Amino acid sequence: MMTITFLPYTFSLMMAFPEVPLGIFLFCVCVIAIGAVQALIVVYAFRLPHLLNPQIGRSAHRGLYRRHILHIVLRGPALCFLAAGFSLFFYPVSYLLMATVIFLPYASKAASWCRGRLMGPREPPAPSVEFFTYDLQEPLSKERVEAFSDGVYAIVATLLILDICEDNVPDAKVVEERFQGSLVAALSVYGPQFLAYFGSFATVGLLWFAHHSLFLHVRKATQSMGLLNTLSLAFVGGLPLAYQQTSAFARQPRDELESVRVSCAIIFFASIFQFAMWTAALLREAETLRPSARFGGQEHAFMCAKLALYPCASLLAFTLTCVLSRFSTAIFHSMQIAVPFAFLLLRLLVRLALALLRALRGLAAPAQDTVDPRAPLLPAPC
């Protein structure tokens, strides 16, 4: 864990000095060290079978399991070892190899699928061993996905709090000299920053609430859901950047349009990946979702509306800034204020929409019977 916490520093070195091999080399060394420790844990666990999963611990093929798991654990560090070597004389190959480490599980799965299509299914090995794979539909630990997500949201909220506490407390001498000792007048200068803070914190809180509501209905999480969740969290981590951009409106009014668009894009991608995770769960709803959230369930329409609210609002705000660029700040702040109220009224609005849909369906029923009773004019209600 200590080595893992050092990775963001090495990554920052890589971004600040992309052509200097030291940052790449340190990053690769950290990954190699993490892989080596994980390999030692695997070897130690297999020496004490009572530490293993009972299915593996009682298996007659523990050696095959150990080799297979070590292969999975060490192939990423092996690529980083090559990347560290290439960083000394041709760093672009190092970046390519490090990107390969990230997408290697999914590339392996795609290659396996293509090989199966072209050459037919492979014969199973002589000893029947159920190896661990990177099947995108295999279940993940739902509890660990939730714990990791809650940790990211907590850190993002903490960064917002630290930003507002560190940068917006006026100096006593400045208050005395410029504002004649009036703290209220001094704090009024920071009005845009406070508005941006409350809007950003509300956005983080509501995205967490939507994520929490989604996982209340999830029974099992698949690897595709885990990937989409990670992509969503990557953009959630950019919300402090959105706060810093929008809090600078008063100081840099010429850049406010670009700041608004960047903030809308961050919110859109953070929320659209949540909606994509919900869609991935619906594709295997019998395994992944509770009955109330499936198609036709009591909570299905409400969950769809809840997860679609932020993508629609941010996309609408981005579009309006393209048409009404002069009012970009007002549009963005209006979205930040309106969305929390929309969340409060969402269940009522969904119920009204469903009631209206049923009423329209009832009005269309007589005409439906006269034309063709076997061809419904409207789809079944959600």
Buried (B, 14 or more C-beta within 10 A) or exposed (E): EEBEEBBEEBBEBBEEEEEEBEBBBBBBBBBBBBBBBBBEEBEEBBEEBEEBEEEBBEBEBBEBBBEBBBEBBBBBBBBBBBBBBBBEEEBEBBBEBBEBBEEBBBEBBEEBEEEEEEEEEEEEEEEEBEEEBBEBBBBBEBEEBBEBBBEBBEEBBEBBEEBBEEEBEBEEEEBEEBBEEEEEEBBEBBEBBBBBBBBBBBBBBBBBEBBEBBBEBBBBBBBBBBBBBBBBBBBBBBBBBBBBBBBBBBEEEEEBBEBBBBBBBBBBBBBBBBBBBBBBBBEBBEEBBEBEBBEEBEBBBBBBBBBBBBBBBBBBBBEBBEEEEEEBBEBBBBBBBEBBEBBEEBBEEBEEEBEEBEEEBEEEEEEBEEEEEEEEEEEEEB
